[in-house]
Amino acid sequence: MKLNNPTVARWMSGVVLLAALFFIATRGGLIAWVTGVAALVLLAQQRWRPSRWDLGRSIALGGLATMAWVGAWYYVITTYESGEVVELAVDTEDGTRAVRLWVMALPDAPAVYIDAEPGIAESLLAGKPVRLTRAGVTSTRVPRTKRVDGMSDGEADVVYQAMANKYGQRMTASDLYYILLGRPHDRVALLVSLPEAR
C-alpha cells in the first residue's frame, strides 16, 4: 500500500475528526470545532474529488490543530504563572489534590476562583479545612464557598473587578483559554473565600 493511497488519507482524516469530536464532547472550544469542521470538509473532498495531496492535507490539519492547542495552552499557562499564584491543598475522597490559582483580595479574606473537578468541589462546598500556600508560607484555612452560577450580578461584578484590578491584561489569557480550549463539562465554578482557621 503506497503512502499516498486514498484509503490512508481518509483514515488519517478520520482520526483527526475523531480527536476533534472527543474534545468537542468533553470540553468544546473553538480549536476543536474548527478542526472538526475542517476534517469533515476534507473527508468529503477526499471521497468525491480525491487528489494526490490528500494525505499531506490530512497530516497538515492534524499538525496544525495540535500546534494550535499546545500553543494556546502554553500561552495561557505562562501568562497565568506570571501573576501571583497560590497553591491550595484540598483533601478529597481520592486523596489530597493540589491546585494552583490566582488569589484576589476581597473585603473579609483572600479568595480564589476555581473551576473545580467534582471531587474538589464537593470538599470545598462541605467546608473542609484546606491548606493555603502563599509566598512560601502555608496556613490552614476554612473555606467559605459559593457556586458562581448562584451569585447575584452585583457579587459577580465585585469579584471580576477585584481580579481585573490585580491581574489586568493577564485576564485576557483566561478568556482565551475558555474560547480556544473550552471548559471540561464536569467542572463546577466556585468562589472560595479563605479566612484563617480559628
Secondary structure as GFF3:
##gff-version 3
##sequence-region A 1 198
A	DSSP	alpha_helix	6	26	.	.	.	ID=ss1
A	DSSP	alpha_helix	30	48	.	.	.	ID=ss2
A	DSSP	alpha_helix	54	81	.	.	.	ID=ss3
A	DSSP	beta_strand	85	92	.	.	.	ID=ss4
A	DSSP	beta_strand	95	105	.	.	.	ID=ss5
A	DSSP	beta_strand	110	116	.	.	.	ID=ss6
A	DSSP	alpha_helix	118	125	.	.	.	ID=ss7
A	DSSP	beta_strand	130	134	.	.	.	ID=ss8
A	DSSP	beta_strand	137	141	.	.	.	ID=ss9
A	DSSP	beta_strand	144	147	.	.	.	ID=ss10
A	DSSP	three_ten_helix	148	150	.	.	.	ID=ss11
A	DSSP	alpha_helix	153	167	.	.	.	ID=ss12
A	DSSP	three_ten_helix	168	170	.	.	.	ID=ss13
A	DSSP	alpha_helix	171	176	.	.	.	ID=ss14
A	DSSP	pi_helix	177	181	.	.	.	ID=ss15
A	DSSP	beta_strand	188	193	.	.	.	ID=ss16
###
